[in-house]
Amino acid sequence: PYTVTLDAGEVYYGYTSMGDLSGTLIGASAPVAVFAGHPCANVPNSTVDFCDMAYEQQLPVESFGSLHVA
């Protein structure tokens, strides 16, 4: 674990080349937006010869289980 202190308007780009960051906990004393994704995702699968950036804003843990899309 480590701490990163940011001022208003600043951005932190965290990544790993040794796996994924699933399960990483992020705490903040003010509202923040967290995005996760991949810089080169093969869409729709690995048989295509190109890749695209794929990023999505993450929901806060408090909202888990409160929305379901069938």
Beta strands, then each sheet from edge to edge (+ up, - down):
strand 1: 35-41
strand 2: 52-57
sheet 1: 1+ 2-
end
